[in-house]
Amino acid sequence: MPSLNWLGKDKVVTYHQHVPFHFLEKISGNSQNMIIHGDNLIALKSLLPRYENKIKCI
């Protein structure tokens, strides 16, 4: 099966391993909803402690 290859692919494939975890800070209120402002990968990594292995698809 053919695969996609491009210059710098190895850095892209492992990039997520170099992004540090970020913790979410609760602002105020009793709502269970969340609004997260920021870079997509950082936002997703901030959700890992609470939702790891619970989300199938984003």
All heavy atoms as TSV, in Angstrom:
chain	resi	resn	atom	element	x	y	z
A	1	MET	N	N	0.840	-1.170	0.000
A	1	MET	CA	C	0.000	0.000	0.000
A	1	MET	C	C	0.890	1.239	0.000
A	1	MET	O	O	1.795	1.360	0.822
A	1	MET	CB	C	-0.914	0.006	1.227
A	1	MET	CG	C	-1.816	1.206	1.217
A	1	MET	SD	S	-2.654	1.610	2.751
A	1	MET	CE	C	-3.913	0.455	2.925
A	2	PRO	N	N	0.632	2.193	-0.875
A	2	PRO	CA	C	1.452	3.411	-0.900
A	2	PRO	C	C	1.185	4.289	0.320
A	2	PRO	O	O	0.108	4.264	0.902
A	2	PRO	CB	C	0.996	4.122	-2.177
A	2	PRO	CG	C	-0.295	3.512	-2.561
A	2	PRO	CD	C	-0.359	2.158	-1.930
A	3	SER	N	N	2.189	5.027	0.724
A	3	SER	CA	C	2.027	5.935	1.857
A	3	SER	C	C	2.434	7.345	1.446
A	3	SER	O	O	3.134	7.526	0.455
A	3	SER	CB	C	2.868	5.470	3.043
A	3	SER	OG	O	4.240	5.535	2.713
A	4	LEU	N	N	1.969	8.313	2.192
A	4	LEU	CA	C	2.326	9.701	1.922
A	4	LEU	C	C	3.668	10.017	2.561
A	4	LEU	O	O	3.902	9.720	3.724
A	4	LEU	CB	C	1.265	10.638	2.486
A	4	LEU	CG	C	-0.116	10.540	1.853
A	4	LEU	CD1	C	-1.100	11.425	2.616
A	4	LEU	CD2	C	-0.078	10.950	0.404
A	5	ASN	N	N	4.527	10.626	1.786
A	5	ASN	CA	C	5.833	11.031	2.298
A	5	ASN	C	C	6.104	12.464	1.869
A	5	ASN	O	O	5.750	12.873	0.776
A	5	ASN	CB	C	6.940	10.122	1.751
A	5	ASN	CG	C	6.856	8.737	2.323
A	5	ASN	OD1	O	6.837	8.569	3.522
A	5	ASN	ND2	N	6.781	7.734	1.456
A	6	TRP	N	N	6.702	13.243	2.770
A	6	TRP	CA	C	7.070	14.609	2.464
A	6	TRP	C	C	8.247	14.995	3.339
A	6	TRP	O	O	8.531	14.361	4.348
A	6	TRP	CB	C	5.888	15.559	2.655
A	6	TRP	CG	C	5.391	15.643	4.062
A	6	TRP	CD1	C	5.842	16.466	5.044
A	6	TRP	CD2	C	4.365	14.850	4.666
A	6	TRP	NE1	N	5.157	16.249	6.211
A	6	TRP	CE2	C	4.235	15.258	6.000
A	6	TRP	CE3	C	3.538	13.826	4.195
A	6	TRP	CZ2	C	3.328	14.682	6.865
A	6	TRP	CZ3	C	2.632	13.269	5.067
A	6	TRP	CH2	C	2.528	13.692	6.386
A	7	LEU	N	N	8.929	16.048	2.927
A	7	LEU	CA	C	10.085	16.544	3.662
A	7	LEU	C	C	9.645	17.021	5.042
A	7	LEU	O	O	8.715	17.816	5.163
A	7	LEU	CB	C	10.724	17.699	2.886
A	7	LEU	CG	C	12.027	18.245	3.446
A	7	LEU	CD1	C	13.101	17.162	3.415
A	7	LEU	CD2	C	12.493	19.423	2.609
A	8	GLY	N	N	10.237	16.512	6.086
A	8	GLY	CA	C	9.905	16.899	7.452
A	8	GLY	C	C	8.806	16.063	8.085
A	8	GLY	O	O	8.337	16.377	9.176
A	9	LYS	N	N	8.372	14.992	7.424
A	9	LYS	CA	C	7.283	14.164	7.944
A	9	LYS	C	C	7.606	13.614	9.334
A	9	LYS	O	O	6.743	13.578	10.200
A	9	LYS	CB	C	6.985	13.013	6.991
A	9	LYS	CG	C	5.875	12.096	7.485
A	9	LYS	CD	C	5.597	10.958	6.533
A	9	LYS	CE	C	4.534	10.035	7.099
A	9	LYS	NZ	N	4.229	8.941	6.187
A	10	ASP	N	N	8.839	13.202	9.562
A	10	ASP	CA	C	9.202	12.621	10.857
A	10	ASP	C	C	8.992	13.614	11.997
A	10	ASP	O	O	8.559	13.252	13.085
A	10	ASP	CB	C	10.643	12.120	10.854
A	10	ASP	CG	C	11.652	13.185	10.461
A	10	ASP	OD1	O	11.279	14.111	9.704
A	10	ASP	OD2	O	12.806	13.090	10.904
A	11	LYS	N	N	9.217	14.898	11.753
A	11	LYS	CA	C	8.991	15.914	12.792
A	11	LYS	C	C	7.504	16.118	13.053
A	11	LYS	O	O	7.090	16.321	14.182
A	11	LYS	CB	C	9.643	17.230	12.399
A	11	LYS	CG	C	11.152	17.175	12.427
A	11	LYS	CD	C	11.747	18.496	12.070
A	11	LYS	CE	C	13.270	18.375	12.076
A	11	LYS	NZ	N	13.923	19.601	11.664
A	12	VAL	N	N	6.703	16.060	12.009
A	12	VAL	CA	C	5.262	16.246	12.157
A	12	VAL	C	C	4.649	15.072	12.916
A	12	VAL	O	O	3.806	15.254	13.791
A	12	VAL	CB	C	4.591	16.398	10.771
A	12	VAL	CG1	C	3.089	16.405	10.892
A	12	VAL	CG2	C	5.082	17.648	10.075
A	13	VAL	N	N	5.094	13.864	12.608
A	13	VAL	CA	C	4.533	12.662	13.224
A	13	VAL	C	C	4.809	12.623	14.726
A	13	VAL	O	O	3.983	12.148	15.499
A	13	VAL	CB	C	5.079	11.399	12.515
A	13	VAL	CG1	C	4.704	10.138	13.251
A	13	VAL	CG2	C	4.562	11.342	11.078
A	14	THR	N	N	5.937	13.166	15.158
A	14	THR	CA	C	6.295	13.108	16.579
A	14	THR	C	C	6.094	14.448	17.314
A	14	THR	O	O	6.417	14.548	18.486
A	14	THR	CB	C	7.760	12.671	16.751
A	14	THR	OG1	O	8.610	13.610	16.083
A	14	THR	CG2	C	7.980	11.278	16.187
A	15	TYR	N	N	5.558	15.455	16.638
A	15	TYR	CA	C	5.409	16.784	17.232
A	15	TYR	C	C	4.601	16.765	18.520
A	15	TYR	O	O	4.941	17.438	19.497
A	15	TYR	CB	C	4.762	17.733	16.224
A	15	TYR	CG	C	4.469	19.103	16.772
A	15	TYR	CD1	C	5.502	20.002	17.035
A	15	TYR	CD2	C	3.175	19.508	17.047
A	15	TYR	CE1	C	5.244	21.252	17.547
A	15	TYR	CE2	C	2.907	20.765	17.566
A	15	TYR	CZ	C	3.942	21.625	17.808
A	15	TYR	OH	O	3.679	22.862	18.319
A	16	HIS	N	N	3.530	15.993	18.567
A	16	HIS	CA	C	2.663	15.957	19.749
A	16	HIS	C	C	3.405	15.510	21.005
A	16	HIS	O	O	3.025	15.856	22.107
A	16	HIS	CB	C	1.454	15.046	19.499
A	16	HIS	CG	C	1.811	13.600	19.437
A	16	HIS	ND1	N	2.399	13.031	18.321
A	16	HIS	CD2	C	1.684	12.624	20.343
A	16	HIS	CE1	C	2.616	11.747	18.565
A	16	HIS	NE2	N	2.191	11.471	19.778
A	17	GLN	N	N	4.477	14.761	20.839
A	17	GLN	CA	C	5.235	14.284	21.999
A	17	GLN	C	C	6.044	15.413	22.646
A	17	GLN	O	O	6.449	15.296	23.791
A	17	GLN	CB	C	6.166	13.154	21.577
A	17	GLN	CG	C	5.409	11.938	21.100
A	17	GLN	CD	C	6.318	10.901	20.466
A	17	GLN	OE1	O	7.464	11.181	20.116
A	17	GLN	NE2	N	5.808	9.690	20.315
A	18	HIS	N	N	6.273	16.495	21.923
A	18	HIS	CA	C	7.080	17.599	22.441
A	18	HIS	C	C	6.239	18.741	23.004
A	18	HIS	O	O	6.780	19.663	23.598
A	18	HIS	CB	C	8.002	18.134	21.343
A	18	HIS	CG	C	8.904	17.079	20.780
A	18	HIS	ND1	N	9.976	16.570	21.474
A	18	HIS	CD2	C	8.865	16.399	19.618
A	18	HIS	CE1	C	10.569	15.638	20.758
A	18	HIS	NE2	N	9.912	15.517	19.621
A	19	VAL	N	N	4.918	18.685	22.813
A	19	VAL	CA	C	4.037	19.721	23.346
A	19	VAL	C	C	3.720	19.368	24.794
A	19	VAL	O	O	3.230	18.281	25.079
A	19	VAL	CB	C	2.731	19.815	22.514
A	19	VAL	CG1	C	1.764	20.785	23.143
A	19	VAL	CG2	C	3.053	20.217	21.089
A	20	PRO	N	N	4.003	20.253	25.737
A	20	PRO	CA	C	3.764	19.936	27.148
A	20	PRO	C	C	2.281	19.929	27.496
A	20	PRO	O	O	1.464	20.531	26.806
A	20	PRO	CB	C	4.465	21.084	27.892
A	20	PRO	CG	C	4.479	22.203	26.913
A	20	PRO	CD	C	4.566	21.575	25.549
A	21	PHE	N	N	1.944	19.225	28.562
A	21	PHE	CA	C	0.574	19.224	29.060
A	21	PHE	C	C	0.259	20.588	29.654
A	21	PHE	O	O	1.122	21.242	30.225
A	21	PHE	CB	C	0.387	18.157	30.148
A	21	PHE	CG	C	0.330	16.768	29.609
A	21	PHE	CD1	C	1.447	15.964	29.635
A	21	PHE	CD2	C	-0.841	16.264	29.069
A	21	PHE	CE1	C	1.400	14.683	29.133
A	21	PHE	CE2	C	-0.903	14.986	28.560
A	21	PHE	CZ	C	0.219	14.192	28.597
A	22	HIS	N	N	-0.972	21.008	29.511
A	22	HIS	CA	C	-1.448	22.255	30.097
A	22	HIS	C	C	-2.675	21.919	30.930
A	22	HIS	O	O	-3.487	21.092	30.542
A	22	HIS	CB	C	-1.821	23.266	29.016
A	22	HIS	CG	C	-0.647	23.842	28.310
A	22	HIS	ND1	N	0.085	23.139	27.379
A	22	HIS	CD2	C	-0.055	25.046	28.418
A	22	HIS	CE1	C	1.062	23.890	26.942
A	22	HIS	NE2	N	1.002	25.051	27.558
A	23	PHE	N	N	-2.804	22.566	32.047
A	23	PHE	CA	C	-3.948	22.324	32.903
A	23	PHE	C	C	-4.969	23.433	32.713
A	23	PHE	O	O	-4.621	24.599	32.557
A	23	PHE	CB	C	-3.514	22.239	34.368
A	23	PHE	CG	C	-2.663	21.033	34.622
A	23	PHE	CD1	C	-1.284	21.134	34.630
A	23	PHE	CD2	C	-3.244	19.792	34.823
A	23	PHE	CE1	C	-0.499	20.017	34.835
A	23	PHE	CE2	C	-2.464	18.667	35.026
A	23	PHE	CZ	C	-1.091	18.790	35.041
A	24	LEU	N	N	-6.236	23.051	32.701
A	24	LEU	CA	C	-7.309	24.011	32.534
A	24	LEU	C	C	-7.596	24.691	33.861
A	24	LEU	O	O	-7.531	24.076	34.916
A	24	LEU	CB	C	-8.572	23.308	32.030
A	24	LEU	CG	C	-8.442	22.655	30.670
A	24	LEU	CD1	C	-9.722	21.900	30.343
A	24	LEU	CD2	C	-8.147	23.681	29.600
A	25	GLU	N	N	-7.919	25.954	33.781
A	25	GLU	CA	C	-8.233	26.735	34.967
A	25	GLU	C	C	-9.718	27.075	34.939
A	25	GLU	O	O	-10.216	27.639	33.973
A	25	GLU	CB	C	-7.407	28.021	34.948
A	25	GLU	CG	C	-7.661	28.928	36.105
A	25	GLU	CD	C	-6.821	30.203	35.979
A	25	GLU	OE1	O	-5.744	30.146	35.387
A	25	GLU	OE2	O	-7.282	31.233	36.481
A	26	LYS	N	N	-10.420	26.716	35.988
A	26	LYS	CA	C	-11.846	27.037	36.067
A	26	LYS	C	C	-11.995	28.518	36.390
A	26	LYS	O	O	-11.423	29.011	37.353
A	26	LYS	CB	C	-12.533	26.188	37.123
A	26	LYS	CG	C	-14.024	26.377	37.126
A	26	LYS	CD	C	-14.721	25.346	37.968
A	26	LYS	CE	C	-16.210	25.558	37.840
A	26	LYS	NZ	N	-16.976	24.443	38.318
A	27	ILE	N	N	-12.784	29.199	35.584
A	27	ILE	CA	C	-12.962	30.635	35.765
A	27	ILE	C	C	-14.027	30.910	36.829
A	27	ILE	O	O	-13.746	31.475	37.860
A	27	ILE	CB	C	-13.341	31.317	34.432
A	27	ILE	CG1	C	-12.274	31.043	33.373
A	27	ILE	CG2	C	-13.548	32.800	34.624
A	27	ILE	CD1	C	-10.909	31.589	33.688
A	28	SER	N	N	-15.263	30.522	36.566
A	28	SER	CA	C	-16.329	30.724	37.537
A	28	SER	C	C	-17.583	30.008	37.067
A	28	SER	O	O	-17.680	29.578	35.935
A	28	SER	CB	C	-16.629	32.211	37.734
A	28	SER	OG	O	-17.131	32.743	36.530
A	29	GLY	N	N	-18.544	29.874	37.939
A	29	GLY	CA	C	-19.828	29.287	37.578
A	29	GLY	C	C	-19.898	27.806	37.893
A	29	GLY	O	O	-18.911	27.165	38.238
A	30	ASN	N	N	-21.104	27.270	37.756
A	30	ASN	CA	C	-21.350	25.866	38.061
A	30	ASN	C	C	-21.580	25.028	36.809
A	30	ASN	O	O	-21.938	23.870	36.903
A	30	ASN	CB	C	-22.569	25.737	38.982
A	30	ASN	CG	C	-22.304	26.367	40.322
A	30	ASN	OD1	O	-21.186	26.332	40.814
A	30	ASN	ND2	N	-23.319	26.979	40.906
A	31	SER	N	N	-21.396	25.592	35.645
A	31	SER	CA	C	-21.680	24.901	34.392
A	31	SER	C	C	-20.673	23.775	34.151
A	31	SER	O	O	-19.503	23.871	34.500
A	31	SER	CB	C	-21.626	25.894	33.229
A	31	SER	OG	O	-21.790	25.223	32.015
A	32	GLN	N	N	-21.156	22.716	33.524
A	32	GLN	CA	C	-20.286	21.611	33.128
A	32	GLN	C	C	-19.667	21.865	31.755
A	32	GLN	O	O	-18.790	21.129	31.327
A	32	GLN	CB	C	-21.085	20.308	33.096
A	32	GLN	CG	C	-21.593	19.866	34.446
A	32	GLN	CD	C	-20.461	19.506	35.391
A	32	GLN	OE1	O	-19.439	18.965	34.976
A	32	GLN	NE2	N	-20.628	19.817	36.660
A	33	ASN	N	N	-20.129	22.885	31.062
A	33	ASN	CA	C	-19.617	23.201	29.724
A	33	ASN	C	C	-18.254	23.857	29.818
A	33	ASN	O	O	-17.917	24.479	30.820
A	33	ASN	CB	C	-20.582	24.136	28.994
A	33	ASN	CG	C	-21.944	23.506	28.811
A	33	ASN	OD1	O	-22.046	22.310	28.596
A	33	ASN	ND2	N	-22.974	24.316	28.910
A	34	MET	N	N	-17.470	23.708	28.758
A	34	MET	CA	C	-16.149	24.318	28.715
A	34	MET	C	C	-15.965	25.084	27.422
A	34	MET	O	O	-16.425	24.637	26.375
A	34	MET	CB	C	-15.059	23.245	28.774
A	34	MET	CG	C	-14.924	22.564	30.098
A	34	MET	SD	S	-13.490	21.476	30.125
A	34	MET	CE	C	-14.173	20.020	29.378
A	35	ILE	N	N	-15.306	26.197	27.504
A	35	ILE	CA	C	-14.847	26.932	26.336
A	35	ILE	C	C	-13.342	27.040	26.486
A	35	ILE	O	O	-12.848	27.567	27.492
A	35	ILE	CB	C	-15.480	28.332	26.246
A	35	ILE	CG1	C	-16.987	28.211	26.085
A	35	ILE	CG2	C	-14.854	29.114	25.097
A	35	ILE	CD1	C	-17.713	29.536	26.130
A	36	ILE	N	N	-12.632	26.517	25.521
A	36	ILE	CA	C	-11.176	26.509	25.594
A	36	ILE	C	C	-10.645	27.348	24.442
A	36	ILE	O	O	-10.922	27.059	23.281
A	36	ILE	CB	C	-10.624	25.074	25.495
A	36	ILE	CG1	C	-11.212	24.219	26.616
A	36	ILE	CG2	C	-9.108	25.080	25.549
A	36	ILE	CD1	C	-10.920	22.755	26.488
A	37	HIS	N	N	-9.895	28.385	24.773
A	37	HIS	CA	C	-9.276	29.232	23.763
A	37	HIS	C	C	-7.809	28.842	23.666
A	37	HIS	O	O	-7.128	28.734	24.687
A	37	HIS	CB	C	-9.381	30.714	24.154
A	37	HIS	CG	C	-10.774	31.223	24.172
A	37	HIS	ND1	N	-11.407	31.657	23.041
A	37	HIS	CD2	C	-11.666	31.353	25.179
A	37	HIS	CE1	C	-12.627	32.035	23.356
A	37	HIS	NE2	N	-12.814	31.859	24.656
A	38	GLY	N	N	-7.332	28.628	22.454
A	38	GLY	CA	C	-5.919	28.340	22.297
A	38	GLY	C	C	-5.641	27.448	21.114
A	38	GLY	O	O	-6.533	27.086	20.352
A	39	ASP	N	N	-4.406	27.094	20.973
A	39	ASP	CA	C	-3.948	26.200	19.922
A	39	ASP	C	C	-4.646	24.841	20.055
A	39	ASP	O	O	-4.828	24.349	21.159
A	39	ASP	CB	C	-2.425	26.036	20.049
A	39	ASP	CG	C	-1.867	25.077	19.039
A	39	ASP	OD1	O	-1.609	25.503	17.908
A	39	ASP	OD2	O	-1.697	23.889	19.396
A	40	ASN	N	N	-5.039	24.245	18.946
A	40	ASN	CA	C	-5.774	22.978	18.975
A	40	ASN	C	C	-5.042	21.884	19.740
A	40	ASN	O	O	-5.635	21.199	20.571
A	40	ASN	CB	C	-6.059	22.493	17.557
A	40	ASN	CG	C	-7.075	23.335	16.851
A	40	ASN	OD1	O	-7.829	24.058	17.476
A	40	ASN	ND2	N	-7.095	23.244	15.533
A	41	LEU	N	N	-3.760	21.687	19.449
A	41	LEU	CA	C	-3.021	20.601	20.088
A	41	LEU	C	C	-2.873	20.844	21.589
A	41	LEU	O	O	-3.032	19.927	22.392
A	41	LEU	CB	C	-1.648	20.424	19.438
A	41	LEU	CG	C	-0.833	19.248	19.932
A	41	LEU	CD1	C	-1.606	17.931	19.809
A	41	LEU	CD2	C	0.474	19.153	19.171
A	42	ILE	N	N	-2.621	22.073	21.982
A	42	ILE	CA	C	-2.502	22.383	23.412
A	42	ILE	C	C	-3.840	22.169	24.107
A	42	ILE	O	O	-3.906	21.625	25.209
A	42	ILE	CB	C	-1.986	23.825	23.613
A	42	ILE	CG1	C	-0.533	23.920	23.123
A	42	ILE	CG2	C	-2.092	24.252	25.064
A	42	ILE	CD1	C	0.025	25.313	23.108
A	43	ALA	N	N	-4.925	22.569	23.459
A	43	ALA	CA	C	-6.255	22.365	24.040
A	43	ALA	C	C	-6.559	20.882	24.197
A	43	ALA	O	O	-7.057	20.445	25.237
A	43	ALA	CB	C	-7.313	23.032	23.169
A	44	LEU	N	N	-6.250	20.093	23.197
A	44	LEU	CA	C	-6.498	18.653	23.286
A	44	LEU	C	C	-5.658	18.012	24.381
A	44	LEU	O	O	-6.131	17.167	25.130
A	44	LEU	CB	C	-6.218	17.982	21.943
A	44	LEU	CG	C	-7.236	18.260	20.847
A	44	LEU	CD1	C	-6.749	17.709	19.515
A	44	LEU	CD2	C	-8.580	17.674	21.204
A	45	LYS	N	N	-4.402	18.416	24.495
A	45	LYS	CA	C	-3.551	17.846	25.541
A	45	LYS	C	C	-4.023	18.255	26.937
A	45	LYS	O	O	-3.838	17.527	27.895
A	45	LYS	CB	C	-2.093	18.230	25.319
A	45	LYS	CG	C	-1.506	17.477	24.123
A	45	LYS	CD	C	-0.026	17.490	24.114
A	45	LYS	CE	C	0.489	16.311	24.862
A	45	LYS	NZ	N	1.892	16.030	24.628
A	46	SER	N	N	-4.666	19.411	27.054
A	46	SER	CA	C	-5.179	19.827	28.360
A	46	SER	C	C	-6.380	18.975	28.776
A	46	SER	O	O	-6.703	18.890	29.960
A	46	SER	CB	C	-5.561	21.307	28.344
A	46	SER	OG	O	-6.692	21.521	27.520
A	47	LEU	N	N	-7.030	18.337	27.810
A	47	LEU	CA	C	-8.177	17.471	28.110
A	47	LEU	C	C	-7.761	16.046	28.469
A	47	LEU	O	O	-8.562	15.275	28.989
A	47	LEU	CB	C	-9.129	17.436	26.914
A	47	LEU	CG	C	-9.788	18.760	26.558
A	47	LEU	CD1	C	-10.568	18.630	25.264
A	47	LEU	CD2	C	-10.690	19.228	27.678
A	48	LEU	N	N	-6.519	15.686	28.199
A	48	LEU	CA	C	-6.062	14.318	28.449
A	48	LEU	C	C	-6.257	13.827	29.878
A	48	LEU	O	O	-6.758	12.717	30.074
A	48	LEU	CB	C	-4.586	14.166	28.066
A	48	LEU	CG	C	-4.311	13.733	26.640
A	48	LEU	CD1	C	-2.808	13.715	26.387
A	48	LEU	CD2	C	-4.908	12.397	26.330
A	49	PRO	N	N	-5.874	14.591	30.906
A	49	PRO	CA	C	-6.016	14.052	32.262
A	49	PRO	C	C	-7.450	13.635	32.604
A	49	PRO	O	O	-7.669	12.661	33.311
A	49	PRO	CB	C	-5.562	15.195	33.160
A	49	PRO	CG	C	-4.663	16.011	32.306
A	49	PRO	CD	C	-5.230	15.902	30.918
A	50	ARG	N	N	-8.433	14.346	32.087
A	50	ARG	CA	C	-9.821	14.062	32.442
A	50	ARG	C	C	-10.513	13.097	31.477
A	50	ARG	O	O	-11.383	12.336	31.881
A	50	ARG	CB	C	-10.593	15.375	32.488
A	50	ARG	CG	C	-12.002	15.216	32.975
A	50	ARG	CD	C	-12.652	16.547	33.184
A	50	ARG	NE	N	-13.999	16.375	33.686
A	50	ARG	CZ	C	-14.821	17.338	33.961
A	50	ARG	NH1	N	-14.422	18.578	33.803
A	50	ARG	NH2	N	-16.027	17.116	34.390
A	51	TYR	N	N	-10.121	13.128	30.202
A	51	TYR	CA	C	-10.870	12.384	29.187
A	51	TYR	C	C	-10.071	11.315	28.448
A	51	TYR	O	O	-10.549	10.776	27.463
A	51	TYR	CB	C	-11.450	13.367	28.163
A	51	TYR	CG	C	-12.458	14.298	28.764
A	51	TYR	CD1	C	-12.136	15.619	29.043
A	51	TYR	CD2	C	-13.734	13.857	29.075
A	51	TYR	CE1	C	-13.058	16.480	29.606
A	51	TYR	CE2	C	-14.668	14.709	29.644
A	51	TYR	CZ	C	-14.321	16.013	29.897
A	51	TYR	OH	O	-15.241	16.854	30.458
A	52	GLU	N	N	-8.875	10.999	28.905
A	52	GLU	CA	C	-8.061	9.991	28.225
A	52	GLU	C	C	-8.804	8.656	28.139
A	52	GLU	O	O	-9.407	8.214	29.104
A	52	GLU	CB	C	-6.733	9.804	28.967
A	52	GLU	CG	C	-5.773	8.900	28.218
A	52	GLU	CD	C	-4.400	8.898	28.849
A	52	GLU	OE1	O	-4.262	9.284	30.021
A	52	GLU	OE2	O	-3.458	8.519	28.159
A	53	ASN	N	N	-8.801	8.048	26.979
A	53	ASN	CA	C	-9.462	6.779	26.673
A	53	ASN	C	C	-10.976	6.850	26.758
A	53	ASN	O	O	-11.644	5.816	26.820
A	53	ASN	CB	C	-8.939	5.655	27.572
A	53	ASN	CG	C	-7.467	5.410	27.364
A	53	ASN	OD1	O	-6.984	5.439	26.236
A	53	ASN	ND2	N	-6.751	5.172	28.441
A	54	LYS	N	N	-11.568	8.038	26.796
A	54	LYS	CA	C	-13.020	8.179	26.856
A	54	LYS	C	C	-13.594	8.783	25.570
A	54	LYS	O	O	-14.778	8.733	25.361
A	54	LYS	CB	C	-13.425	9.057	28.037
A	54	LYS	CG	C	-13.089	8.428	29.378
A	54	LYS	CD	C	-13.475	9.335	30.508
A	54	LYS	CE	C	-13.088	8.714	31.831
A	54	LYS	NZ	N	-13.385	9.601	32.958
A	55	ILE	N	N	-12.749	9.374	24.742
A	55	ILE	CA	C	-13.197	10.015	23.510
A	55	ILE	C	C	-12.732	9.173	22.341
A	55	ILE	O	O	-11.564	8.839	22.230
A	55	ILE	CB	C	-12.629	11.445	23.406
A	55	ILE	CG1	C	-13.132	12.284	24.571
A	55	ILE	CG2	C	-13.005	12.079	22.085
A	55	ILE	CD1	C	-12.496	13.641	24.675
A	56	LYS	N	N	-13.661	8.843	21.457
A	56	LYS	CA	C	-13.334	8.009	20.304
A	56	LYS	C	C	-12.939	8.817	19.085
A	56	LYS	O	O	-12.140	8.369	18.288
A	56	LYS	CB	C	-14.513	7.107	19.962
A	56	LYS	CG	C	-14.810	6.104	21.029
A	56	LYS	CD	C	-15.964	5.223	20.620
A	56	LYS	CE	C	-16.298	4.230	21.734
A	56	LYS	NZ	N	-17.431	3.413	21.357
A	57	CYS	N	N	-13.520	9.998	18.902
A	57	CYS	CA	C	-13.263	10.763	17.681
A	57	CYS	C	C	-13.488	12.242	17.943
A	57	CYS	O	O	-14.414	12.620	18.661
A	57	CYS	CB	C	-14.197	10.274	16.576
A	57	CYS	SG	S	-13.957	11.115	15.018
A	58	ILE	N	N	-12.638	13.071	17.350
A	58	ILE	CA	C	-12.812	14.515	17.422
A	58	ILE	C	C	-12.824	15.046	15.998
A	58	ILE	O	O	-12.003	14.705	15.203
A	58	ILE	CB	C	-11.667	15.193	18.220
A	58	ILE	CG1	C	-11.748	14.737	19.667
A	58	ILE	CG2	C	-11.747	16.688	18.102
A	58	ILE	CD1	C	-10.664	15.279	20.539
